[in-house]
Amino acid sequence: MPLSEKIALPVCAIPKQLNHLVGRAMHLYRMLADGDRVMIAVSGGVDSLVLSWLLKEWLRKAPIRYELLAVHLDMGFGGAEYDLVREQLRRIDLPMLMERTVFGHKALAAENGKNGCYHCARQRRNRLFSLAEEHHCNKLAFGHHQEDIIETFFLNLFYGGNLSAMAPRQELFGGKLTLIRPLAMVEKKRIVALGKSLGITPVANPCPLAADSRREKIRSWLTPMYENDPALKATIFASLGNVRTDYLLAPLPPALPTSSSIG
């Protein structure tokens, strides 16, 4: 089908419960203000594509005015990713900026292939920051959802040696740029359902590490636990905002050298 015949998405109201959760996050964390210029980081997955549609749809009822710019960075793994993402953004009918990079190859070459995800994400994030400044955007929106935030907590706990997660709102560079995650309170299944009703076609991640990342390992561990206890996900998510610092350890001193390491 010619691209021109597939531009418009079908008319679809935001589902009531999802609308409530997004509205609650927007209000609680003061995500949007009148006159904002919002850059949306679009990977091509269903989360960032649904977020792009949602932020455009939100403009119809919001008491404020803001501008949107969808940005996709092709990480350089080849394939049809670039064209497929562009097609989806054209259907959503948003101003867009598409850029090809070699970040993926650089990341896989760093440290002899170790920590490829870290290097790739860092390069992508830094480029998004630069583009936000170049295009005078004061907000940068990500499609991270409830499960993403929980997974990040466990990633940092298991592999980073710290207790932290993704903040729904985070100010950077002295407040010049604010990261926002409007889907922070929304479960993945609600996003997938809305994407299907809209006819959005997610673009597969072409990264060769996509199915074997640390995040995937954490996800495969958590998923059966969620299935066995439907209340578990909400409980973990709520606990991230109920931190009892008096019951945590004080910062520990550097580890002393072991006898085997003493020369």
Backbone bond lengths (Angstrom), bond angles and torsions (degrees), N, CA, C in turn:
res aa  C-N    CA-C-N  psi(-1)  N-CA   C-N-CA  omega(-1)  CA-C   N-CA-C  phi
1 M - - - 1.464 - - 1.524 109.22 -
2 P 1.353 118.83 130.54 1.459 120.34 178.90 1.516 111.11 -57.34
3 L 1.324 115.34 146.19 1.456 120.67 -177.54 1.516 111.93 -58.25
4 S 1.341 116.99 -37.06 1.458 120.56 -176.60 1.516 112.51 -63.48
5 E 1.353 117.11 -21.79 1.457 120.39 -179.63 1.524 112.26 -85.71
6 K 1.340 117.05 -5.07 1.455 119.56 -173.58 1.526 112.95 -118.08
7 I 1.337 116.39 14.20 1.458 118.59 -172.14 1.528 111.81 -67.63
8 A 1.313 118.16 -51.91 1.460 120.22 -171.50 1.518 112.10 -80.56
9 L 1.329 116.24 134.19 1.454 121.49 171.81 1.521 108.94 -82.55
10 P 1.325 117.80 154.65 1.465 119.63 177.27 1.520 111.19 -65.18
11 V 1.324 116.14 151.34 1.460 120.73 177.73 1.524 108.67 -67.57
12 C 1.323 116.73 130.57 1.466 120.69 -176.65 1.522 108.26 -153.06
13 A 1.324 116.65 127.33 1.463 120.22 177.11 1.524 109.43 -76.19
14 I 1.324 115.92 151.26 1.459 120.00 175.39 1.524 107.73 -67.86
15 P 1.337 118.28 126.14 1.476 120.19 178.93 1.524 110.71 -54.23
16 K 1.326 116.11 141.50 1.463 122.08 -171.60 1.531 112.91 -55.75
17 Q 1.332 117.50 -49.06 1.463 119.80 -176.54 1.525 111.25 -67.83
18 L 1.330 116.64 -41.39 1.463 119.51 177.78 1.519 110.47 -64.19
19 N 1.326 116.16 -41.37 1.455 121.09 178.17 1.531 110.93 -59.61
20 H 1.327 115.97 -40.27 1.466 120.98 178.94 1.530 111.02 -64.76
21 L 1.324 117.04 -44.21 1.459 120.86 -178.13 1.523 111.99 -66.72
22 V 1.329 116.11 -41.30 1.470 119.60 177.68 1.522 110.09 -66.65
23 G 1.336 116.49 -43.92 1.460 119.99 178.59 1.510 112.49 -60.86
24 R 1.340 116.21 -39.05 1.461 120.06 178.56 1.525 111.04 -63.88
25 A 1.341 116.72 -44.28 1.463 120.45 178.72 1.521 110.90 -64.81
26 M 1.329 116.55 -42.36 1.466 120.68 178.96 1.525 110.98 -58.58
27 H 1.326 115.84 -44.98 1.466 120.63 -176.98 1.527 111.32 -72.95
28 L 1.327 116.88 -47.60 1.461 121.17 -175.11 1.516 111.84 -62.29
29 Y 1.338 116.40 -39.31 1.463 120.11 -175.85 1.527 113.48 -105.79
30 R 1.337 116.77 9.26 1.473 121.47 175.42 1.536 110.41 49.51
31 M 1.304 115.46 59.07 1.461 119.68 -171.90 1.523 114.31 -77.86
32 L 1.339 116.88 -35.57 1.458 119.55 -175.70 1.519 110.31 -125.45
33 A 1.337 115.12 147.37 1.460 121.47 177.80 1.526 108.54 -139.86
34 D 1.302 115.12 160.49 1.460 120.65 -179.72 1.529 110.24 -59.51
35 G 1.324 115.14 131.87 1.461 120.22 177.86 1.516 115.18 88.57
36 D 1.333 117.88 1.62 1.469 120.47 179.12 1.527 110.70 -63.49
37 R 1.327 114.38 147.56 1.463 121.56 166.87 1.527 105.98 -113.24
38 V 1.331 115.41 113.82 1.461 121.31 -170.42 1.525 110.62 -109.59
39 M 1.324 115.20 119.32 1.458 120.76 172.61 1.524 107.90 -92.92
40 I 1.328 117.62 130.85 1.461 122.57 178.48 1.522 108.25 -105.16
41 A 1.331 116.21 121.64 1.460 120.77 177.05 1.525 108.59 -80.71
42 V 1.322 116.63 111.14 1.464 121.83 -174.96 1.521 109.72 -109.30
43 S 1.320 115.98 111.58 1.460 120.59 177.52 1.521 111.22 -82.11
44 G 1.316 115.66 -29.96 1.463 121.53 -174.39 1.511 111.56 114.07
45 G 1.342 116.70 -11.28 1.457 120.40 175.71 1.518 111.11 -73.47
46 V 1.329 116.09 168.02 1.456 120.19 -176.41 1.528 111.63 -62.84
47 D 1.333 118.02 -32.35 1.467 120.64 -176.66 1.528 111.60 -63.40
48 S 1.321 117.00 -51.78 1.469 119.59 -177.01 1.521 111.70 -71.81
49 L 1.335 117.94 -29.86 1.465 120.12 177.67 1.528 110.87 -71.37
50 V 1.330 116.93 -42.89 1.466 119.97 176.67 1.523 109.85 -64.24
51 L 1.330 117.69 -40.42 1.465 120.24 177.37 1.523 110.75 -59.90
52 S 1.321 117.42 -41.28 1.465 121.17 179.23 1.526 110.64 -59.87
53 W 1.337 116.74 -47.20 1.467 120.40 177.73 1.523 110.70 -63.09
54 L 1.321 116.40 -42.66 1.459 120.72 -175.06 1.531 111.77 -64.93
55 L 1.332 116.84 -43.83 1.466 119.49 -179.69 1.530 111.02 -66.03
56 K 1.319 116.75 -33.03 1.467 119.06 175.22 1.531 110.09 -69.64
57 E 1.336 116.28 -43.27 1.466 120.79 179.70 1.533 110.54 -64.63
58 W 1.312 116.91 -36.56 1.466 121.95 -178.96 1.529 111.38 -60.42
59 L 1.312 115.96 -30.36 1.476 120.61 179.90 1.523 111.97 -59.95
60 R 1.336 116.88 -30.02 1.458 120.46 -177.23 1.519 112.60 -64.82
61 K 1.339 117.40 -28.72 1.465 119.93 -175.46 1.522 113.45 -117.23
62 A 1.331 117.13 -10.49 1.458 119.59 -175.80 1.527 111.03 -69.24
63 P 1.342 117.56 142.99 1.464 120.68 177.26 1.520 112.16 -79.09
64 I 1.322 117.27 5.10 1.459 122.34 179.49 1.526 108.69 -122.59
65 R 1.314 114.78 164.89 1.464 121.27 175.84 1.522 108.90 -115.44
66 Y 1.329 116.15 135.63 1.454 120.21 175.02 1.521 108.30 -146.31
67 E 1.318 116.39 162.22 1.460 122.23 -179.62 1.518 109.55 -109.22
68 L 1.337 116.01 150.04 1.453 121.50 -177.53 1.532 110.74 -123.52
69 L 1.325 114.80 143.56 1.461 121.91 173.26 1.520 107.38 -141.12
70 A 1.336 116.85 115.19 1.462 121.17 177.86 1.524 109.04 -87.18
71 V 1.326 116.35 131.70 1.464 121.22 -177.14 1.523 109.68 -124.87
72 H 1.324 115.73 128.75 1.460 120.87 175.03 1.515 109.64 -121.88
73 L 1.325 116.38 126.71 1.457 122.26 174.38 1.525 108.31 -105.18
74 D 1.305 116.84 112.92 1.457 121.50 174.13 1.529 106.85 -74.32
75 M 1.329 117.25 123.59 1.463 120.71 -172.17 1.525 113.39 -82.55
76 G 1.328 117.02 -1.62 1.456 119.48 171.93 1.512 115.71 90.87
77 F 1.329 117.61 22.67 1.464 120.25 179.38 1.528 112.51 -90.04
78 G 1.325 116.95 -0.63 1.454 120.11 178.66 1.515 112.53 84.97
79 G 1.330 115.33 -173.44 1.449 119.96 -179.29 1.520 111.78 84.40
80 A 1.329 115.57 -166.11 1.460 121.41 -173.62 1.519 112.82 -97.97
81 E 1.336 117.90 13.07 1.462 121.42 -175.12 1.526 112.50 -51.79
82 Y 1.329 117.25 -49.40 1.466 122.45 -175.21 1.530 110.82 -56.05
83 D 1.330 116.77 -51.46 1.467 120.93 -176.95 1.525 111.81 -68.99
84 L 1.338 117.09 -36.88 1.461 119.91 -179.26 1.526 112.05 -67.27
85 V 1.323 117.10 -40.73 1.466 120.38 177.87 1.523 110.02 -65.93
86 R 1.321 115.89 -42.97 1.469 119.47 178.92 1.528 110.95 -59.65
87 E 1.328 116.66 -39.48 1.462 120.41 179.15 1.528 111.16 -62.45
88 Q 1.324 116.64 -43.78 1.464 119.95 -179.96 1.526 111.33 -64.79
89 L 1.317 117.48 -40.76 1.467 120.56 179.57 1.522 111.19 -68.73
90 R 1.309 117.81 -32.58 1.462 120.26 175.56 1.523 110.64 -66.19
91 R 1.321 116.86 -36.10 1.458 120.44 178.12 1.529 110.76 -67.22
92 I 1.339 116.65 -36.53 1.464 120.62 176.97 1.523 110.33 -72.92
93 D 1.331 115.58 -21.91 1.468 122.53 175.94 1.527 111.44 66.79
94 L 1.319 114.96 56.76 1.458 121.52 177.14 1.525 110.30 -117.71
95 P 1.332 117.79 148.87 1.466 118.71 168.30 1.517 108.66 -58.42
96 M 1.326 117.08 137.18 1.461 118.77 -175.11 1.514 111.98 -138.51
97 L 1.317 114.14 156.57 1.459 122.56 174.53 1.524 106.63 -131.21
98 M 1.312 116.73 120.88 1.465 122.19 -178.99 1.526 107.82 -114.02
99 E 1.330 116.18 135.68 1.463 119.40 -177.99 1.528 109.52 -141.94
100 R 1.316 116.56 132.31 1.463 121.68 175.69 1.527 108.79 -90.91
101 T 1.320 117.05 138.08 1.461 121.98 179.04 1.529 109.72 -133.84
102 V 1.336 115.38 174.14 1.476 121.59 172.74 1.530 109.18 -117.98
103 F 1.325 116.01 24.56 1.468 120.56 -176.24 1.530 112.38 -58.76
104 G 1.326 116.58 -39.17 1.451 119.77 -177.23 1.515 112.47 -62.43
105 H 1.328 116.77 -45.57 1.462 120.37 -179.97 1.533 110.99 -65.69
106 K 1.313 116.81 -39.59 1.464 120.18 177.71 1.523 110.60 -62.35
107 A 1.331 116.05 -40.88 1.463 120.25 -178.15 1.522 110.92 -65.84
108 L 1.341 116.68 -41.81 1.457 120.30 -178.93 1.528 112.20 -70.02
109 A 1.340 116.14 -24.17 1.471 120.24 179.65 1.527 112.19 -84.77
110 A 1.339 117.10 -20.62 1.464 120.61 -177.90 1.520 111.13 -69.41
111 E 1.299 116.58 142.33 1.472 122.91 176.71 1.534 112.42 51.74
112 N 1.329 115.91 36.13 1.468 120.68 -179.85 1.536 112.19 56.66
113 G 1.322 114.24 36.57 1.459 119.17 176.77 1.506 114.90 90.88
114 K 1.339 118.01 -4.35 1.457 120.54 -179.89 1.530 110.01 -80.04
115 N 1.321 117.41 148.46 1.465 123.33 176.37 1.530 112.54 55.45
116 G 1.335 115.78 36.82 1.464 119.31 -178.62 1.516 112.86 -60.30
117 C 1.329 117.36 -40.38 1.464 120.84 -179.13 1.532 110.82 -62.60
118 Y 1.331 115.64 -40.73 1.471 119.79 179.92 1.523 110.74 -62.16
119 H 1.337 116.09 -48.19 1.469 119.43 -177.69 1.526 111.49 -66.48
120 C 1.320 116.97 -38.30 1.465 120.99 179.89 1.529 110.37 -64.76
121 A 1.334 116.02 -48.03 1.462 120.64 -179.02 1.529 111.23 -62.68
122 R 1.325 116.37 -38.55 1.468 119.56 -179.11 1.520 111.04 -65.87
123 Q 1.324 117.23 -43.52 1.461 120.30 178.90 1.526 111.17 -63.64
124 R 1.331 115.67 -43.36 1.467 120.15 179.71 1.519 110.43 -62.99
125 R 1.330 116.55 -45.14 1.456 120.32 -178.60 1.529 111.48 -63.25
126 N 1.324 117.11 -44.16 1.464 120.36 -179.76 1.520 111.42 -63.01
127 R 1.333 116.73 -38.46 1.466 119.34 179.09 1.531 110.37 -68.56
128 L 1.315 117.37 -38.65 1.465 119.86 176.57 1.523 110.88 -62.00
129 F 1.322 116.58 -40.41 1.468 119.68 177.80 1.527 110.45 -61.01
130 S 1.332 116.35 -43.66 1.465 120.32 179.89 1.522 111.27 -63.85
131 L 1.326 116.80 -42.93 1.467 120.14 -179.95 1.525 111.35 -66.67
132 A 1.332 116.87 -36.45 1.463 119.45 177.43 1.532 109.83 -60.98
133 E 1.318 116.63 -41.49 1.466 119.77 178.63 1.520 111.23 -67.49
134 E 1.338 116.84 -43.52 1.468 121.06 -179.17 1.526 111.97 -61.64
135 H 1.327 117.12 -34.71 1.467 121.53 -176.09 1.531 112.13 -102.97
136 H 1.314 116.03 15.44 1.470 122.86 173.54 1.535 112.44 56.75
137 C 1.335 115.65 40.23 1.460 120.33 176.91 1.529 109.37 -95.57
138 N 1.321 116.51 129.04 1.461 120.34 -179.76 1.525 112.73 -98.64
139 K 1.344 117.31 -6.88 1.458 122.02 176.64 1.535 108.38 -128.16
140 L 1.324 114.94 142.09 1.459 121.84 175.85 1.522 107.31 -126.84
141 A 1.331 116.49 114.16 1.465 121.89 -173.72 1.520 111.21 -100.65
142 F 1.330 114.99 132.75 1.459 122.55 176.24 1.529 110.05 -115.27
143 G 1.333 115.99 153.65 1.456 120.89 -177.88 1.519 114.30 -91.47
144 H 1.318 118.01 21.95 1.465 120.41 -179.16 1.525 110.85 -65.13
145 H 1.330 115.81 137.73 1.461 122.31 -176.92 1.526 110.46 -115.47
146 Q 1.334 115.61 -171.06 1.460 120.39 -173.60 1.531 112.49 -59.52
147 E 1.323 116.89 -46.58 1.463 119.93 -179.71 1.527 111.65 -63.52
148 D 1.333 117.73 -36.99 1.466 120.78 178.02 1.524 110.85 -58.59
149 I 1.317 115.84 -42.70 1.464 120.36 -177.94 1.527 110.42 -66.73
150 I 1.326 116.83 -42.59 1.463 120.60 178.16 1.531 110.42 -63.80
151 E 1.330 116.96 -44.99 1.461 120.73 -179.90 1.518 111.62 -61.89
152 T 1.324 116.09 -37.90 1.468 119.38 179.18 1.522 111.36 -64.89
153 F 1.327 116.10 -37.80 1.468 119.31 176.19 1.527 110.73 -57.80
154 F 1.343 116.72 -47.98 1.460 119.55 -178.38 1.532 111.95 -71.14
155 L 1.322 117.50 -32.42 1.460 120.08 174.60 1.524 110.64 -60.24
156 N 1.334 116.04 -46.58 1.457 119.90 -179.43 1.525 111.76 -68.78
157 L 1.335 116.14 -33.72 1.462 120.43 178.37 1.532 111.13 -67.97
158 F 1.330 116.60 -47.27 1.459 121.02 -174.91 1.529 113.21 -79.04
159 Y 1.344 116.15 -37.93 1.459 119.02 -171.33 1.538 114.35 -116.11
160 G 1.329 117.30 -17.96 1.463 119.72 -176.96 1.509 114.28 -103.98
161 G 1.334 116.89 -13.09 1.458 119.50 179.42 1.512 113.93 69.01
162 N 1.347 117.43 29.93 1.467 120.11 178.10 1.523 109.96 -148.20
163 L 1.328 115.41 162.02 1.460 122.16 176.64 1.527 108.37 -102.56
164 S 1.322 116.74 101.35 1.463 121.08 -179.84 1.520 108.74 -160.18
165 A 1.312 115.57 163.76 1.461 121.15 177.74 1.528 107.74 -144.90
166 M 1.317 117.52 -163.99 1.465 122.05 174.14 1.526 109.19 -87.51
167 A 1.305 117.39 129.46 1.457 120.70 175.53 1.532 109.27 -83.02
168 P 1.334 118.94 137.09 1.467 120.18 176.55 1.529 112.76 -59.08
169 R 1.324 115.82 -28.67 1.467 121.03 176.80 1.523 107.82 -139.79
170 Q 1.328 116.34 133.11 1.454 120.30 -179.18 1.518 109.78 -145.63
171 E 1.317 116.54 123.50 1.461 121.25 179.15 1.524 110.10 -89.26
172 L 1.337 115.38 137.10 1.456 121.98 179.63 1.524 109.93 -127.68
173 F 1.335 114.85 160.66 1.457 121.84 174.38 1.527 112.13 53.83
174 G 1.334 114.55 47.22 1.455 119.03 177.92 1.514 114.04 66.22
175 G 1.343 116.47 26.33 1.455 120.47 178.75 1.522 114.55 90.29
176 K 1.335 117.75 0.38 1.463 120.07 179.90 1.526 112.01 -69.00
177 L 1.337 116.27 -28.65 1.455 120.71 179.02 1.530 108.46 -134.91
178 T 1.327 115.78 134.98 1.461 121.10 179.30 1.519 109.43 -121.71
179 L 1.334 116.33 125.30 1.453 120.93 174.36 1.521 108.90 -83.52
180 I 1.323 116.83 134.95 1.465 120.37 178.10 1.525 109.25 -130.78
181 R 1.331 115.13 147.11 1.458 122.27 179.26 1.531 108.13 -130.70
182 P 1.336 118.00 82.21 1.471 121.31 -175.49 1.527 113.98 -61.66
183 L 1.336 118.60 -21.37 1.462 121.37 -178.98 1.518 112.26 -94.25
184 A 1.327 117.71 14.06 1.461 122.00 -172.93 1.524 113.51 -56.88
185 M 1.321 118.46 -31.21 1.463 121.55 -177.25 1.520 113.16 -98.32
186 V 1.331 117.25 4.59 1.457 121.99 -172.96 1.530 110.25 -101.79
187 E 1.328 116.22 135.30 1.458 120.77 175.34 1.531 110.35 -75.15
188 K 1.310 114.81 150.51 1.465 121.52 -179.34 1.524 112.23 -55.60
189 K 1.330 117.34 -39.93 1.464 119.96 -174.97 1.526 111.53 -62.51
190 R 1.315 118.01 -32.52 1.469 120.61 178.12 1.533 110.48 -69.44
191 I 1.314 116.30 -37.22 1.466 120.77 179.31 1.525 110.05 -67.37
192 V 1.333 116.20 -44.15 1.462 120.94 179.44 1.531 110.23 -61.97
193 A 1.327 116.63 -42.33 1.465 120.44 -179.41 1.531 111.14 -63.37
194 L 1.328 116.93 -42.14 1.459 119.91 178.70 1.526 110.68 -66.70
195 G 1.334 116.23 -41.14 1.464 119.58 177.62 1.511 112.12 -57.90
196 K 1.327 116.87 -41.28 1.470 121.20 179.16 1.520 111.12 -66.03
197 S 1.329 116.59 -42.04 1.466 119.46 -179.53 1.521 111.65 -66.36
198 L 1.326 116.72 -27.78 1.461 121.25 178.57 1.525 112.31 -83.78
199 G 1.328 116.83 -15.57 1.458 120.21 -175.71 1.511 112.90 79.50
200 I 1.325 116.98 21.43 1.462 121.22 177.22 1.527 108.90 -73.62
201 T 1.319 116.23 134.92 1.458 121.65 178.19 1.526 109.23 -108.06
202 P 1.330 118.35 105.49 1.460 120.14 179.70 1.527 110.96 -62.64
203 V 1.313 115.32 149.19 1.460 121.56 178.91 1.524 108.39 -100.78
204 A 1.318 117.01 125.41 1.466 121.47 -177.66 1.518 110.94 -64.01
205 N 1.324 115.60 141.88 1.462 121.58 177.67 1.529 108.81 -72.12
206 P 1.350 118.66 118.21 1.463 120.61 -177.05 1.523 114.28 -81.87
207 C 1.326 118.03 -0.95 1.460 120.77 -178.35 1.528 110.53 -63.02
208 P 1.328 118.46 131.33 1.472 120.23 -179.99 1.523 113.63 -66.98
209 L 1.336 117.39 -14.89 1.460 121.05 179.03 1.529 112.76 -96.29
210 A 1.333 117.15 0.62 1.465 120.58 -171.12 1.523 112.89 -57.99
211 A 1.335 117.34 -37.27 1.462 120.08 -176.45 1.525 113.10 -91.57
212 D 1.338 116.05 -0.22 1.466 119.14 -175.62 1.528 111.65 -133.04
213 S 1.320 116.11 32.54 1.458 119.92 -179.17 1.527 110.58 -89.53
214 R 1.311 115.92 166.18 1.462 119.72 176.20 1.520 111.16 -61.49
215 R 1.331 116.49 -36.40 1.461 119.43 178.68 1.527 110.81 -62.68
216 E 1.324 116.63 -40.60 1.465 119.73 178.02 1.520 111.10 -63.46
217 K 1.319 117.19 -36.94 1.461 120.47 177.89 1.530 110.51 -64.36
218 I 1.340 115.94 -44.54 1.463 120.01 177.89 1.528 110.06 -61.89
219 R 1.322 116.42 -42.46 1.470 121.18 -178.58 1.525 111.14 -63.70
220 S 1.337 116.72 -42.09 1.460 119.95 -179.30 1.529 111.30 -67.43
221 W 1.321 116.76 -24.95 1.464 121.37 177.12 1.526 110.99 -78.47
222 L 1.341 116.48 -40.58 1.454 120.63 -176.47 1.535 113.12 -76.40
223 T 1.331 117.45 -35.94 1.462 120.77 -173.12 1.527 113.69 -54.77
224 P 1.334 119.65 -50.35 1.479 117.77 178.80 1.523 113.00 -65.63
225 M 1.329 117.79 -27.23 1.456 120.18 176.70 1.526 110.38 -68.17
226 Y 1.326 116.67 -39.74 1.468 120.52 175.90 1.535 110.19 -62.36
227 E 1.323 115.76 -41.48 1.464 119.97 -177.34 1.528 111.18 -66.41
228 N 1.331 116.06 -36.14 1.466 120.34 -179.61 1.527 112.58 -76.20
229 D 1.308 116.77 -26.70 1.468 121.48 -178.99 1.521 108.94 -138.68
230 P 1.322 119.28 92.59 1.466 122.57 -174.80 1.529 114.28 -58.29
231 A 1.337 118.21 -22.33 1.465 120.19 -178.83 1.526 112.80 -86.26
232 L 1.333 116.66 -8.71 1.464 120.28 -172.03 1.519 113.00 -63.67
233 K 1.316 117.49 -42.20 1.460 121.24 -176.68 1.531 111.25 -60.99
234 A 1.333 115.64 -47.08 1.463 119.91 179.45 1.524 111.25 -64.23
235 T 1.331 116.72 -35.55 1.459 120.40 -179.97 1.523 111.21 -66.85
236 I 1.335 116.53 -45.09 1.467 120.15 178.59 1.519 110.09 -62.66
237 F 1.336 116.48 -44.43 1.460 120.44 -178.47 1.526 110.53 -61.63
238 A 1.330 117.25 -43.40 1.465 120.73 179.58 1.525 110.96 -64.31
239 S 1.327 117.01 -34.02 1.469 120.15 -177.82 1.521 111.84 -66.46
240 L 1.331 117.44 -25.33 1.463 120.17 -180.00 1.528 111.65 -68.90
241 G 1.328 116.93 -16.75 1.459 121.08 174.84 1.516 112.49 -108.07
242 N 1.322 116.64 13.79 1.464 121.50 -178.17 1.532 108.69 -133.25
243 V 1.323 115.75 59.22 1.468 122.13 -174.02 1.526 109.56 -87.36
244 R 1.301 115.98 125.20 1.459 121.87 178.99 1.527 108.69 -102.35
245 T 1.312 115.37 88.25 1.459 120.50 -172.48 1.527 112.72 -64.95
246 D 1.327 117.78 -24.88 1.469 120.03 179.52 1.521 112.07 -65.10
247 Y 1.339 117.09 -17.88 1.455 120.67 -177.51 1.529 112.12 -106.19
248 L 1.334 116.28 16.05 1.457 121.54 174.86 1.525 109.44 -105.62
249 L 1.301 116.29 161.87 1.459 120.55 179.72 1.521 110.80 -73.21
250 A 1.308 116.21 149.39 1.454 120.79 168.78 1.527 107.74 -69.39
251 P 1.340 118.07 155.66 1.473 119.12 178.42 1.524 111.15 -52.69
252 L 1.323 115.60 130.12 1.448 120.69 -177.38 1.522 111.39 -84.36
253 P 1.342 118.48 146.69 1.464 120.64 176.18 1.516 110.13 -69.19
254 P 1.333 117.49 163.70 1.472 119.25 177.97 1.530 110.27 -58.07
255 A 1.317 115.43 144.96 1.463 120.24 -178.99 1.512 110.64 -62.65
256 L 1.331 116.16 139.07 1.461 120.39 176.68 1.514 109.27 -75.27
257 P 1.334 117.28 148.46 1.482 119.47 178.70 1.516 110.39 -65.15
258 T 1.323 116.42 142.58 1.463 120.80 177.03 1.516 109.55 -78.31
259 S 1.343 116.50 163.81 1.454 120.98 -178.16 1.513 112.10 -60.48
260 S 1.347 115.35 -33.27 1.466 119.16 -178.31 1.523 112.84 -70.63
261 S 1.375 116.20 -19.76 1.469 118.93 -178.18 1.513 112.46 -97.50
262 I 1.344 117.81 -3.00 1.454 120.52 -179.61 1.516 109.94 -84.82
263 G 1.322 116.12 125.90 1.452 120.04 -176.85 1.513 113.93 -77.80
